[in-house]
Amino acid sequence: MEKLKPFKHLSVRAAWHDNQWNGTICRSPSQNTYCLSLPRIYEGKEQWEDGENIPGCHWSDLKDRRPPCQAEW
């Protein structure tokens, strides 16, 4: 008889996105409630929204500055 192995649990977080995951930043990042629930995003969100927010911009067009949600990708 085969020895049973213990079960393992895997959880995956998938961020909400308002533009069909087409490689762009959300069109309305300040309305993205997902950002409010993840500390790593929330902590950098205010700084990003202070003049640096580029709604709808494609990720490949961003140079040095990336939104805090990059850490969750």
LUMLUMDREN-2810 file (N, C-alpha, C; in Angstrom, 1 decimal):
<atoms>
<atom><aa>M</aa><ch>A</ch><at>N</at><xx>0.8</xx><yy>-1.2</yy><zz>0.0</zz></atom>
<atom><aa>M</aa><ch>A</ch><at>CA</at><xx>0.0</xx><yy>0.0</yy><zz>0.0</zz></atom>
<atom><aa>M</aa><ch>A</ch><at>C</at><xx>0.9</xx><yy>1.3</yy><zz>0.0</zz></atom>
<atom><aa>E</aa><ch>A</ch><at>N</at><xx>0.5</xx><yy>2.2</yy><zz>-0.8</zz></atom>
<atom><aa>E</aa><ch>A</ch><at>CA</at><xx>1.2</xx><yy>3.5</yy><zz>-0.9</zz></atom>
<atom><aa>E</aa><ch>A</ch><at>C</at><xx>1.0</xx><yy>4.4</yy><zz>0.4</zz></atom>
<atom><aa>K</aa><ch>A</ch><at>N</at><xx>2.1</xx><yy>5.0</yy><zz>0.8</zz></atom>
<atom><aa>K</aa><ch>A</ch><at>CA</at><xx>2.1</xx><yy>5.9</yy><zz>2.0</zz></atom>
<atom><aa>K</aa><ch>A</ch><at>C</at><xx>1.5</xx><yy>7.2</yy><zz>1.5</zz></atom>
<atom><aa>L</aa><ch>A</ch><at>N</at><xx>0.5</xx><yy>7.7</yy><zz>2.2</zz></atom>
<atom><aa>L</aa><ch>A</ch><at>CA</at><xx>-0.1</xx><yy>9.0</yy><zz>1.9</zz></atom>
<atom><aa>L</aa><ch>A</ch><at>C</at><xx>0.8</xx><yy>10.1</yy><zz>2.3</zz></atom>
<atom><aa>K</aa><ch>A</ch><at>N</at><xx>0.9</xx><yy>11.1</yy><zz>1.5</zz></atom>
<atom><aa>K</aa><ch>A</ch><at>CA</at><xx>1.7</xx><yy>12.3</yy><zz>1.8</zz></atom>
<atom><aa>K</aa><ch>A</ch><at>C</at><xx>0.8</xx><yy>13.4</yy><zz>2.3</zz></atom>
<atom><aa>P</aa><ch>A</ch><at>N</at><xx>1.3</xx><yy>14.3</yy><zz>3.2</zz></atom>
<atom><aa>P</aa><ch>A</ch><at>CA</at><xx>0.4</xx><yy>15.3</yy><zz>3.8</zz></atom>
<atom><aa>P</aa><ch>A</ch><at>C</at><xx>0.0</xx><yy>16.3</yy><zz>2.7</zz></atom>
<atom><aa>F</aa><ch>A</ch><at>N</at><xx>-1.1</xx><yy>16.9</yy><zz>2.9</zz></atom>
<atom><aa>F</aa><ch>A</ch><at>CA</at><xx>-1.6</xx><yy>17.9</yy><zz>1.9</zz></atom>
<atom><aa>F</aa><ch>A</ch><at>C</at><xx>-0.8</xx><yy>19.2</yy><zz>2.1</zz></atom>
<atom><aa>K</aa><ch>A</ch><at>N</at><xx>-0.7</xx><yy>19.9</yy><zz>1.1</zz></atom>
<atom><aa>K</aa><ch>A</ch><at>CA</at><xx>-0.1</xx><yy>21.3</yy><zz>1.2</zz></atom>
<atom><aa>K</aa><ch>A</ch><at>C</at><xx>-1.0</xx><yy>22.3</yy><zz>0.6</zz></atom>
<atom><aa>H</aa><ch>A</ch><at>N</at><xx>-1.1</xx><yy>23.4</yy><zz>1.2</zz></atom>
<atom><aa>H</aa><ch>A</ch><at>CA</at><xx>-2.0</xx><yy>24.5</yy><zz>0.7</zz></atom>
<atom><aa>H</aa><ch>A</ch><at>C</at><xx>-1.2</xx><yy>25.5</yy><zz>-0.1</zz></atom>
<atom><aa>L</aa><ch>A</ch><at>N</at><xx>-1.7</xx><yy>25.9</yy><zz>-1.2</zz></atom>
<atom><aa>L</aa><ch>A</ch><at>CA</at><xx>-1.1</xx><yy>26.9</yy><zz>-2.0</zz></atom>
<atom><aa>L</aa><ch>A</ch><at>C</at><xx>-2.1</xx><yy>28.1</yy><zz>-2.2</zz></atom>
<atom><aa>S</aa><ch>A</ch><at>N</at><xx>-1.7</xx><yy>29.3</yy><zz>-1.9</zz></atom>
<atom><aa>S</aa><ch>A</ch><at>CA</at><xx>-2.6</xx><yy>30.4</yy><zz>-2.2</zz></atom>
<atom><aa>S</aa><ch>A</ch><at>C</at><xx>-2.0</xx><yy>31.4</yy><zz>-3.1</zz></atom>
<atom><aa>V</aa><ch>A</ch><at>N</at><xx>-2.8</xx><yy>31.9</yy><zz>-4.0</zz></atom>
<atom><aa>V</aa><ch>A</ch><at>CA</at><xx>-2.3</xx><yy>32.8</yy><zz>-5.0</zz></atom>
<atom><aa>V</aa><ch>A</ch><at>C</at><xx>-3.1</xx><yy>34.1</yy><zz>-4.9</zz></atom>
<atom><aa>R</aa><ch>A</ch><at>N</at><xx>-2.4</xx><yy>35.2</yy><zz>-4.9</zz></atom>
<atom><aa>R</aa><ch>A</ch><at>CA</at><xx>-3.1</xx><yy>36.5</yy><zz>-4.9</zz></atom>
<atom><aa>R</aa><ch>A</ch><at>C</at><xx>-3.1</xx><yy>37.1</yy><zz>-6.4</zz></atom>
<atom><aa>A</aa><ch>A</ch><at>N</at><xx>-4.2</xx><yy>37.4</yy><zz>-6.9</zz></atom>
<atom><aa>A</aa><ch>A</ch><at>CA</at><xx>-4.3</xx><yy>38.0</yy><zz>-8.2</zz></atom>
<atom><aa>A</aa><ch>A</ch><at>C</at><xx>-4.8</xx><yy>39.4</yy><zz>-8.1</zz></atom>
<atom><aa>A</aa><ch>A</ch><at>N</at><xx>-4.0</xx><yy>40.4</yy><zz>-8.4</zz></atom>
<atom><aa>A</aa><ch>A</ch><at>CA</at><xx>-4.4</xx><yy>41.8</yy><zz>-8.3</zz></atom>
<atom><aa>A</aa><ch>A</ch><at>C</at><xx>-5.6</xx><yy>42.1</yy><zz>-9.2</zz></atom>
<atom><aa>W</aa><ch>A</ch><at>N</at><xx>-6.4</xx><yy>43.0</yy><zz>-8.8</zz></atom>
<atom><aa>W</aa><ch>A</ch><at>CA</at><xx>-7.5</xx><yy>43.5</yy><zz>-9.6</zz></atom>
<atom><aa>W</aa><ch>A</ch><at>C</at><xx>-6.9</xx><yy>44.5</yy><zz>-10.6</zz></atom>
<atom><aa>H</aa><ch>A</ch><at>N</at><xx>-7.4</xx><yy>44.5</yy><zz>-11.8</zz></atom>
<atom><aa>H</aa><ch>A</ch><at>CA</at><xx>-6.9</xx><yy>45.5</yy><zz>-12.8</zz></atom>
<atom><aa>H</aa><ch>A</ch><at>C</at><xx>-8.1</xx><yy>45.9</yy><zz>-13.6</zz></atom>
<atom><aa>D</aa><ch>A</ch><at>N</at><xx>-8.2</xx><yy>47.2</yy><zz>-13.9</zz></atom>
<atom><aa>D</aa><ch>A</ch><at>CA</at><xx>-9.4</xx><yy>47.8</yy><zz>-14.6</zz></atom>
<atom><aa>D</aa><ch>A</ch><at>C</at><xx>-9.2</xx><yy>47.9</yy><zz>-16.1</zz></atom>
<atom><aa>N</aa><ch>A</ch><at>N</at><xx>-8.1</xx><yy>47.3</yy><zz>-16.6</zz></atom>
<atom><aa>N</aa><ch>A</ch><at>CA</at><xx>-7.9</xx><yy>47.5</yy><zz>-18.1</zz></atom>
<atom><aa>N</aa><ch>A</ch><at>C</at><xx>-7.5</xx><yy>46.1</yy><zz>-18.7</zz></atom>
<atom><aa>Q</aa><ch>A</ch><at>N</at><xx>-8.2</xx><yy>45.1</yy><zz>-18.3</zz></atom>
<atom><aa>Q</aa><ch>A</ch><at>CA</at><xx>-8.1</xx><yy>43.7</yy><zz>-18.9</zz></atom>
<atom><aa>Q</aa><ch>A</ch><at>C</at><xx>-6.6</xx><yy>43.2</yy><zz>-18.9</zz></atom>
<atom><aa>W</aa><ch>A</ch><at>N</at><xx>-5.8</xx><yy>43.5</yy><zz>-18.0</zz></atom>
<atom><aa>W</aa><ch>A</ch><at>CA</at><xx>-4.4</xx><yy>43.0</yy><zz>-17.9</zz></atom>
<atom><aa>W</aa><ch>A</ch><at>C</at><xx>-3.7</xx><yy>43.1</yy><zz>-19.3</zz></atom>
<atom><aa>N</aa><ch>A</ch><at>N</at><xx>-3.8</xx><yy>44.3</yy><zz>-19.9</zz></atom>
<atom><aa>N</aa><ch>A</ch><at>CA</at><xx>-3.2</xx><yy>44.5</yy><zz>-21.2</zz></atom>
<atom><aa>N</aa><ch>A</ch><at>C</at><xx>-1.8</xx><yy>45.1</yy><zz>-21.2</zz></atom>
<atom><aa>G</aa><ch>A</ch><at>N</at><xx>-1.1</xx><yy>45.0</yy><zz>-20.0</zz></atom>
<atom><aa>G</aa><ch>A</ch><at>CA</at><xx>0.3</xx><yy>45.5</yy><zz>-19.9</zz></atom>
<atom><aa>G</aa><ch>A</ch><at>C</at><xx>0.3</xx><yy>46.9</yy><zz>-19.5</zz></atom>
<atom><aa>T</aa><ch>A</ch><at>N</at><xx>-0.8</xx><yy>47.5</yy><zz>-19.1</zz></atom>
<atom><aa>T</aa><ch>A</ch><at>CA</at><xx>-0.8</xx><yy>48.9</yy><zz>-18.7</zz></atom>
<atom><aa>T</aa><ch>A</ch><at>C</at><xx>-1.0</xx><yy>49.1</yy><zz>-17.2</zz></atom>
<atom><aa>I</aa><ch>A</ch><at>N</at><xx>-0.8</xx><yy>50.2</yy><zz>-16.7</zz></atom>
<atom><aa>I</aa><ch>A</ch><at>CA</at><xx>-1.1</xx><yy>50.6</yy><zz>-15.3</zz></atom>
<atom><aa>I</aa><ch>A</ch><at>C</at><xx>-2.6</xx><yy>50.8</yy><zz>-15.3</zz></atom>
<atom><aa>C</aa><ch>A</ch><at>N</at><xx>-3.3</xx><yy>50.6</yy><zz>-14.2</zz></atom>
<atom><aa>C</aa><ch>A</ch><at>CA</at><xx>-4.7</xx><yy>50.8</yy><zz>-14.1</zz></atom>
<atom><aa>C</aa><ch>A</ch><at>C</at><xx>-5.1</xx><yy>52.2</yy><zz>-14.6</zz></atom>
<atom><aa>R</aa><ch>A</ch><at>N</at><xx>-6.3</xx><yy>52.3</yy><zz>-15.2</zz></atom>
<atom><aa>R</aa><ch>A</ch><at>CA</at><xx>-6.8</xx><yy>53.6</yy><zz>-15.7</zz></atom>
<atom><aa>R</aa><ch>A</ch><at>C</at><xx>-7.2</xx><yy>54.5</yy><zz>-14.5</zz></atom>
<atom><aa>S</aa><ch>A</ch><at>N</at><xx>-7.6</xx><yy>53.9</yy><zz>-13.4</zz></atom>
<atom><aa>S</aa><ch>A</ch><at>CA</at><xx>-8.0</xx><yy>54.6</yy><zz>-12.2</zz></atom>
<atom><aa>S</aa><ch>A</ch><at>C</at><xx>-7.3</xx><yy>54.0</yy><zz>-11.0</zz></atom>
<atom><aa>P</aa><ch>A</ch><at>N</at><xx>-6.0</xx><yy>54.1</yy><zz>-10.8</zz></atom>
<atom><aa>P</aa><ch>A</ch><at>CA</at><xx>-5.3</xx><yy>53.5</yy><zz>-9.7</zz></atom>
<atom><aa>P</aa><ch>A</ch><at>C</at><xx>-5.9</xx><yy>53.9</yy><zz>-8.3</zz></atom>
<atom><aa>S</aa><ch>A</ch><at>N</at><xx>-6.3</xx><yy>55.1</yy><zz>-8.2</zz></atom>
<atom><aa>S</aa><ch>A</ch><at>CA</at><xx>-6.8</xx><yy>55.6</yy><zz>-6.9</zz></atom>
<atom><aa>S</aa><ch>A</ch><at>C</at><xx>-8.1</xx><yy>54.9</yy><zz>-6.5</zz></atom>
<atom><aa>Q</aa><ch>A</ch><at>N</at><xx>-8.8</xx><yy>54.3</yy><zz>-7.5</zz></atom>
<atom><aa>Q</aa><ch>A</ch><at>CA</at><xx>-10.1</xx><yy>53.6</yy><zz>-7.2</zz></atom>
<atom><aa>Q</aa><ch>A</ch><at>C</at><xx>-9.9</xx><yy>52.1</yy><zz>-7.0</zz></atom>
<atom><aa>N</aa><ch>A</ch><at>N</at><xx>-8.6</xx><yy>51.7</yy><zz>-7.1</zz></atom>
<atom><aa>N</aa><ch>A</ch><at>CA</at><xx>-8.3</xx><yy>50.2</yy><zz>-7.0</zz></atom>
<atom><aa>N</aa><ch>A</ch><at>C</at><xx>-8.3</xx><yy>49.8</yy><zz>-5.5</zz></atom>
<atom><aa>T</aa><ch>A</ch><at>N</at><xx>-9.3</xx><yy>49.2</yy><zz>-5.0</zz></atom>
<atom><aa>T</aa><ch>A</ch><at>CA</at><xx>-9.4</xx><yy>48.9</yy><zz>-3.6</zz></atom>
<atom><aa>T</aa><ch>A</ch><at>C</at><xx>-8.5</xx><yy>47.7</yy><zz>-3.3</zz></atom>
<atom><aa>Y</aa><ch>A</ch><at>N</at><xx>-8.0</xx><yy>47.0</yy><zz>-4.3</zz></atom>
<atom><aa>Y</aa><ch>A</ch><at>CA</at><xx>-7.0</xx><yy>45.9</yy><zz>-4.0</zz></atom>
<atom><aa>Y</aa><ch>A</ch><at>C</at><xx>-5.8</xx><yy>46.6</yy><zz>-3.4</zz></atom>
<atom><aa>C</aa><ch>A</ch><at>N</at><xx>-5.4</xx><yy>47.7</yy><zz>-3.9</zz></atom>
<atom><aa>C</aa><ch>A</ch><at>CA</at><xx>-4.2</xx><yy>48.4</yy><zz>-3.4</zz></atom>
<atom><aa>C</aa><ch>A</ch><at>C</at><xx>-4.3</xx><yy>48.7</yy><zz>-1.9</zz></atom>
<atom><aa>L</aa><ch>A</ch><at>N</at><xx>-5.5</xx><yy>49.0</yy><zz>-1.5</zz></atom>
<atom><aa>L</aa><ch>A</ch><at>CA</at><xx>-5.7</xx><yy>49.4</yy><zz>-0.1</zz></atom>
<atom><aa>L</aa><ch>A</ch><at>C</at><xx>-5.5</xx><yy>48.2</yy><zz>0.9</zz></atom>
<atom><aa>S</aa><ch>A</ch><at>N</at><xx>-5.7</xx><yy>47.0</yy><zz>0.4</zz></atom>
<atom><aa>S</aa><ch>A</ch><at>CA</at><xx>-5.6</xx><yy>45.8</yy><zz>1.3</zz></atom>
<atom><aa>S</aa><ch>A</ch><at>C</at><xx>-4.2</xx><yy>45.2</yy><zz>1.3</zz></atom>
<atom><aa>L</aa><ch>A</ch><at>N</at><xx>-3.3</xx><yy>45.5</yy><zz>0.5</zz></atom>
<atom><aa>L</aa><ch>A</ch><at>CA</at><xx>-1.9</xx><yy>45.0</yy><zz>0.5</zz></atom>
<atom><aa>L</aa><ch>A</ch><at>C</at><xx>-1.0</xx><yy>46.0</yy><zz>1.0</zz></atom>
<atom><aa>P</aa><ch>A</ch><at>N</at><xx>-0.4</xx><yy>45.8</yy><zz>2.2</zz></atom>
<atom><aa>P</aa><ch>A</ch><at>CA</at><xx>0.5</xx><yy>46.8</yy><zz>2.8</zz></atom>
<atom><aa>P</aa><ch>A</ch><at>C</at><xx>1.6</xx><yy>47.3</yy><zz>1.9</zz></atom>
<atom><aa>R</aa><ch>A</ch><at>N</at><xx>2.3</xx><yy>46.4</yy><zz>1.1</zz></atom>
<atom><aa>R</aa><ch>A</ch><at>CA</at><xx>3.4</xx><yy>46.8</yy><zz>0.3</zz></atom>
<atom><aa>R</aa><ch>A</ch><at>C</at><xx>3.0</xx><yy>47.8</yy><zz>-0.8</zz></atom>
<atom><aa>I</aa><ch>A</ch><at>N</at><xx>1.8</xx><yy>47.7</yy><zz>-1.3</zz></atom>
<atom><aa>I</aa><ch>A</ch><at>CA</at><xx>1.3</xx><yy>48.6</yy><zz>-2.3</zz></atom>
<atom><aa>I</aa><ch>A</ch><at>C</at><xx>0.8</xx><yy>49.9</yy><zz>-1.6</zz></atom>
<atom><aa>Y</aa><ch>A</ch><at>N</at><xx>0.0</xx><yy>49.7</yy><zz>-0.6</zz></atom>
<atom><aa>Y</aa><ch>A</ch><at>CA</at><xx>-0.6</xx><yy>50.8</yy><zz>0.1</zz></atom>
<atom><aa>Y</aa><ch>A</ch><at>C</at><xx>0.5</xx><yy>51.8</yy><zz>0.6</zz></atom>
<atom><aa>E</aa><ch>A</ch><at>N</at><xx>1.6</xx><yy>51.3</yy><zz>1.2</zz></atom>
<atom><aa>E</aa><ch>A</ch><at>CA</at><xx>2.6</xx><yy>52.2</yy><zz>1.7</zz></atom>
<atom><aa>E</aa><ch>A</ch><at>C</at><xx>3.3</xx><yy>53.1</yy><zz>0.6</zz></atom>
<atom><aa>G</aa><ch>A</ch><at>N</at><xx>3.4</xx><yy>52.6</yy><zz>-0.6</zz></atom>
<atom><aa>G</aa><ch>A</ch><at>CA</at><xx>4.0</xx><yy>53.4</yy><zz>-1.6</zz></atom>
<atom><aa>G</aa><ch>A</ch><at>C</at><xx>3.0</xx><yy>54.2</yy><zz>-2.5</zz></atom>
<atom><aa>K</aa><ch>A</ch><at>N</at><xx>1.7</xx><yy>53.9</yy><zz>-2.3</zz></atom>
<atom><aa>K</aa><ch>A</ch><at>CA</at><xx>0.7</xx><yy>54.5</yy><zz>-3.1</zz></atom>
<atom><aa>K</aa><ch>A</ch><at>C</at><xx>0.6</xx><yy>56.0</yy><zz>-3.1</zz></atom>
<atom><aa>E</aa><ch>A</ch><at>N</at><xx>0.6</xx><yy>56.6</yy><zz>-1.9</zz></atom>
<atom><aa>E</aa><ch>A</ch><at>CA</at><xx>0.5</xx><yy>58.0</yy><zz>-1.8</zz></atom>
<atom><aa>E</aa><ch>A</ch><at>C</at><xx>1.7</xx><yy>58.7</yy><zz>-2.5</zz></atom>
<atom><aa>Q</aa><ch>A</ch><at>N</at><xx>2.9</xx><yy>58.2</yy><zz>-2.3</zz></atom>
<atom><aa>Q</aa><ch>A</ch><at>CA</at><xx>4.0</xx><yy>58.8</yy><zz>-3.0</zz></atom>
<atom><aa>Q</aa><ch>A</ch><at>C</at><xx>3.9</xx><yy>58.7</yy><zz>-4.5</zz></atom>
<atom><aa>W</aa><ch>A</ch><at>N</at><xx>3.4</xx><yy>57.6</yy><zz>-5.0</zz></atom>
<atom><aa>W</aa><ch>A</ch><at>CA</at><xx>3.2</xx><yy>57.4</yy><zz>-6.4</zz></atom>
<atom><aa>W</aa><ch>A</ch><at>C</at><xx>2.2</xx><yy>58.4</yy><zz>-7.0</zz></atom>
<atom><aa>E</aa><ch>A</ch><at>N</at><xx>1.1</xx><yy>58.6</yy><zz>-6.2</zz></atom>
<atom><aa>E</aa><ch>A</ch><at>CA</at><xx>0.0</xx><yy>59.4</yy><zz>-6.7</zz></atom>
<atom><aa>E</aa><ch>A</ch><at>C</at><xx>0.4</xx><yy>60.9</yy><zz>-6.7</zz></atom>
<atom><aa>D</aa><ch>A</ch><at>N</at><xx>1.4</xx><yy>61.3</yy><zz>-6.0</zz></atom>
<atom><aa>D</aa><ch>A</ch><at>CA</at><xx>1.8</xx><yy>62.7</yy><zz>-5.9</zz></atom>
<atom><aa>D</aa><ch>A</ch><at>C</at><xx>2.6</xx><yy>63.1</yy><zz>-7.2</zz></atom>
<atom><aa>G</aa><ch>A</ch><at>N</at><xx>1.8</xx><yy>63.2</yy><zz>-8.3</zz></atom>
<atom><aa>G</aa><ch>A</ch><at>CA</at><xx>2.4</xx><yy>63.7</yy><zz>-9.5</zz></atom>
<atom><aa>G</aa><ch>A</ch><at>C</at><xx>3.1</xx><yy>62.7</yy><zz>-10.4</zz></atom>
<atom><aa>E</aa><ch>A</ch><at>N</at><xx>3.3</xx><yy>61.5</yy><zz>-9.9</zz></atom>
<atom><aa>E</aa><ch>A</ch><at>CA</at><xx>4.0</xx><yy>60.5</yy><zz>-10.7</zz></atom>
<atom><aa>E</aa><ch>A</ch><at>C</at><xx>3.0</xx><yy>59.5</yy><zz>-11.3</zz></atom>
<atom><aa>N</aa><ch>A</ch><at>N</at><xx>1.8</xx><yy>59.6</yy><zz>-11.0</zz></atom>
<atom><aa>N</aa><ch>A</ch><at>CA</at><xx>0.8</xx><yy>58.6</yy><zz>-11.5</zz></atom>
<atom><aa>N</aa><ch>A</ch><at>C</at><xx>0.6</xx><yy>58.8</yy><zz>-13.0</zz></atom>
<atom><aa>I</aa><ch>A</ch><at>N</at><xx>0.7</xx><yy>57.7</yy><zz>-13.7</zz></atom>
<atom><aa>I</aa><ch>A</ch><at>CA</at><xx>0.5</xx><yy>57.7</yy><zz>-15.2</zz></atom>
<atom><aa>I</aa><ch>A</ch><at>C</at><xx>-0.6</xx><yy>56.7</yy><zz>-15.5</zz></atom>
<atom><aa>P</aa><ch>A</ch><at>N</at><xx>-1.8</xx><yy>57.0</yy><zz>-15.3</zz></atom>
<atom><aa>P</aa><ch>A</ch><at>CA</at><xx>-2.9</xx><yy>56.0</yy><zz>-15.6</zz></atom>
<atom><aa>P</aa><ch>A</ch><at>C</at><xx>-2.9</xx><yy>55.6</yy><zz>-17.0</zz></atom>
<atom><aa>G</aa><ch>A</ch><at>N</at><xx>-3.0</xx><yy>54.3</yy><zz>-17.2</zz></atom>
<atom><aa>G</aa><ch>A</ch><at>CA</at><xx>-3.1</xx><yy>53.7</yy><zz>-18.6</zz></atom>
<atom><aa>G</aa><ch>A</ch><at>C</at><xx>-1.8</xx><yy>53.6</yy><zz>-19.3</zz></atom>
<atom><aa>C</aa><ch>A</ch><at>N</at><xx>-0.7</xx><yy>54.1</yy><zz>-18.7</zz></atom>
<atom><aa>C</aa><ch>A</ch><at>CA</at><xx>0.6</xx><yy>54.0</yy><zz>-19.4</zz></atom>
<atom><aa>C</aa><ch>A</ch><at>C</at><xx>1.0</xx><yy>52.5</yy><zz>-19.5</zz></atom>
<atom><aa>H</aa><ch>A</ch><at>N</at><xx>1.7</xx><yy>52.2</yy><zz>-20.6</zz></atom>
<atom><aa>H</aa><ch>A</ch><at>CA</at><xx>2.2</xx><yy>50.8</yy><zz>-20.7</zz></atom>
<atom><aa>H</aa><ch>A</ch><at>C</at><xx>3.4</xx><yy>50.6</yy><zz>-19.8</zz></atom>
<atom><aa>W</aa><ch>A</ch><at>N</at><xx>3.5</xx><yy>49.5</yy><zz>-19.2</zz></atom>
<atom><aa>W</aa><ch>A</ch><at>CA</at><xx>4.7</xx><yy>49.2</yy><zz>-18.3</zz></atom>
<atom><aa>W</aa><ch>A</ch><at>C</at><xx>6.0</xx><yy>49.4</yy><zz>-19.1</zz></atom>
<atom><aa>S</aa><ch>A</ch><at>N</at><xx>6.1</xx><yy>49.0</yy><zz>-20.3</zz></atom>
<atom><aa>S</aa><ch>A</ch><at>CA</at><xx>7.3</xx><yy>49.1</yy><zz>-21.1</zz></atom>
<atom><aa>S</aa><ch>A</ch><at>C</at><xx>7.7</xx><yy>50.5</yy><zz>-21.3</zz></atom>
<atom><aa>D</aa><ch>A</ch><at>N</at><xx>6.8</xx><yy>51.5</yy><zz>-21.2</zz></atom>
<atom><aa>D</aa><ch>A</ch><at>CA</at><xx>7.1</xx><yy>52.9</yy><zz>-21.4</zz></atom>
<atom><aa>D</aa><ch>A</ch><at>C</at><xx>7.6</xx><yy>53.6</yy><zz>-20.2</zz></atom>
<atom><aa>L</aa><ch>A</ch><at>N</at><xx>7.5</xx><yy>52.9</yy><zz>-19.0</zz></atom>
<atom><aa>L</aa><ch>A</ch><at>CA</at><xx>8.1</xx><yy>53.5</yy><zz>-17.8</zz></atom>
<atom><aa>L</aa><ch>A</ch><at>C</at><xx>9.6</xx><yy>53.3</yy><zz>-17.7</zz></atom>
<atom><aa>K</aa><ch>A</ch><at>N</at><xx>10.3</xx><yy>54.2</yy><zz>-17.3</zz></atom>
<atom><aa>K</aa><ch>A</ch><at>CA</at><xx>11.7</xx><yy>54.1</yy><zz>-17.2</zz></atom>
<atom><aa>K</aa><ch>A</ch><at>C</at><xx>12.2</xx><yy>53.7</yy><zz>-15.8</zz></atom>
<atom><aa>D</aa><ch>A</ch><at>N</at><xx>12.6</xx><yy>54.6</yy><zz>-15.0</zz></atom>
<atom><aa>D</aa><ch>A</ch><at>CA</at><xx>13.1</xx><yy>54.2</yy><zz>-13.7</zz></atom>
<atom><aa>D</aa><ch>A</ch><at>C</at><xx>12.0</xx><yy>54.1</yy><zz>-12.6</zz></atom>
<atom><aa>R</aa><ch>A</ch><at>N</at><xx>11.0</xx><yy>54.9</yy><zz>-12.8</zz></atom>
<atom><aa>R</aa><ch>A</ch><at>CA</at><xx>9.9</xx><yy>54.9</yy><zz>-11.7</zz></atom>
<atom><aa>R</aa><ch>A</ch><at>C</at><xx>8.9</xx><yy>53.9</yy><zz>-12.0</zz></atom>
<atom><aa>R</aa><ch>A</ch><at>N</at><xx>8.6</xx><yy>53.0</yy><zz>-11.1</zz></atom>
<atom><aa>R</aa><ch>A</ch><at>CA</at><xx>7.5</xx><yy>52.0</yy><zz>-11.2</zz></atom>
<atom><aa>R</aa><ch>A</ch><at>C</at><xx>6.5</xx><yy>52.2</yy><zz>-10.1</zz></atom>
<atom><aa>P</aa><ch>A</ch><at>N</at><xx>5.3</xx><yy>51.9</yy><zz>-10.4</zz></atom>
<atom><aa>P</aa><ch>A</ch><at>CA</at><xx>4.2</xx><yy>52.0</yy><zz>-9.3</zz></atom>
<atom><aa>P</aa><ch>A</ch><at>C</at><xx>4.5</xx><yy>50.9</yy><zz>-8.3</zz></atom>
<atom><aa>P</aa><ch>A</ch><at>N</at><xx>4.0</xx><yy>51.1</yy><zz>-7.1</zz></atom>
<atom><aa>P</aa><ch>A</ch><at>CA</at><xx>4.2</xx><yy>50.1</yy><zz>-6.0</zz></atom>
<atom><aa>P</aa><ch>A</ch><at>C</at><xx>3.6</xx><yy>48.7</yy><zz>-6.2</zz></atom>
<atom><aa>C</aa><ch>A</ch><at>N</at><xx>2.6</xx><yy>48.6</yy><zz>-7.1</zz></atom>
<atom><aa>C</aa><ch>A</ch><at>CA</at><xx>2.1</xx><yy>47.3</yy><zz>-7.4</zz></atom>
<atom><aa>C</aa><ch>A</ch><at>C</at><xx>3.0</xx><yy>46.4</yy><zz>-8.2</zz></atom>
<atom><aa>Q</aa><ch>A</ch><at>N</at><xx>4.1</xx><yy>46.9</yy><zz>-8.7</zz></atom>
<atom><aa>Q</aa><ch>A</ch><at>CA</at><xx>5.1</xx><yy>46.1</yy><zz>-9.3</zz></atom>
<atom><aa>Q</aa><ch>A</ch><at>C</at><xx>5.6</xx><yy>45.0</yy><zz>-8.4</zz></atom>
<atom><aa>A</aa><ch>A</ch><at>N</at><xx>5.6</xx><yy>45.2</yy><zz>-7.1</zz></atom>
<atom><aa>A</aa><ch>A</ch><at>CA</at><xx>6.1</xx><yy>44.2</yy><zz>-6.2</zz></atom>
<atom><aa>A</aa><ch>A</ch><at>C</at><xx>5.2</xx><yy>43.0</yy><zz>-6.1</zz></atom>
<atom><aa>E</aa><ch>A</ch><at>N</at><xx>3.9</xx><yy>43.1</yy><zz>-6.6</zz></atom>
<atom><aa>E</aa><ch>A</ch><at>CA</at><xx>3.0</xx><yy>42.1</yy><zz>-6.5</zz></atom>
<atom><aa>E</aa><ch>A</ch><at>C</at><xx>2.9</xx><yy>41.3</yy><zz>-7.8</zz></atom>
<atom><aa>W</aa><ch>A</ch><at>N</at><xx>3.6</xx><yy>41.7</yy><zz>-8.8</zz></atom>
<atom><aa>W</aa><ch>A</ch><at>CA</at><xx>3.5</xx><yy>41.0</yy><zz>-10.1</zz></atom>
<atom><aa>W</aa><ch>A</ch><at>C</at><xx>4.3</xx><yy>39.7</yy><zz>-10.1</zz></atom>
</atoms>
